Amino acid sequence: MNRTELADFLRRGRARLDPSDVGLAPGARRRTPGLRREEVASLAGMSADYYTRLEQSRGPRPSRQMLTALARALRLTDDERDHLFHLAGEDPPRREAACAHVRPGLLLVLDRLHDAPALVVTDCGEVLAQNALSRALSGDVLARPPRQRNLVRRFFLDPAGRELFPPQDVPEHARVHVANLRAVAAARPDDPEPAALVAELRSASEEFARLWDEHEVAVRRFATKRFRHPVVGLLELDCEVLLTDDHRHQLVLHTARPGTESYERLQLLRVVGTQDMTPQGAAG
């Protein structure tokens, strides 16, 4: 691990970012350009003290998970992400694998969506990024332990994964999750990730196993979904799913139709969303 070079790379990456680049308000006048250390730490899901020690060339070797989070927080390109891994003494993730690295351009789009809940997920349901309104609607997914960040796994194995939806809507959500995962598994027969997820869920969930055996196939691209929020109430939102060129990443966007009660409630959520009143259910 090259601590000196790693510290310099982190400092320069932080300095080149404007708060608006990552969806943050400018706030008070800044003495130096770029993000503050505590802002990068928050975006990466680590303590400010730990990140500060990395920038001061005295931190412990970051885990691969932490390096991935830092690459996302600093909006690194694929090449820059690989360089970050090399400086930390790690082999970069394989480019051909379904990668947890989100392209900076996609993150920029996500951060500019101030009035619509939006998140980036992999085709297997792994949440990679959320904007502020998505966190307000369905909780901060990236704050959960890694195994609880997959929407499909959480929906079938954790009762809290269904609390965000009206009970009568749950069966349809279950069918959509299974049909989409079957399409992914068929499209990537040599990839162990979807196969392992299917095997785990078939073993642990009778509901999933039953739906899997029905052999429905569908890639989700549009739906109207209802969400229960403990403060603003029921919201009926249109869900658009935009796919990257390789279909590995999805930008999931939720909008309310102007003039509806859900639209007014979504505007209210923008106001109360910074308060710690969000549910801990599923995000998708």
Protein Blocks (a to p, Z undefined) as FASTA:
>chain_A
ZZklmmmmmmmmmmmpcfklnopafbjadfbgcjdfklmmmmnopafklmmmmmnopacc
ddfklmmmmmmmnopafklmmmmmmmnopacddfkbccfbdcfklmmmmmmmmmbccddd
dfkopafbdcfklmmmnopfklpcfklmpfklmmmmmmklmmmpcfklmmmmmmmmmmmm
mmmmmmmmmbmklmmmmmmmmmmmmklmmmmmnopacddfbdcdddddfklopadddddd
dddfkomaccddddddehiaklmmmmmmmmmmmpccbcfbdfZZ
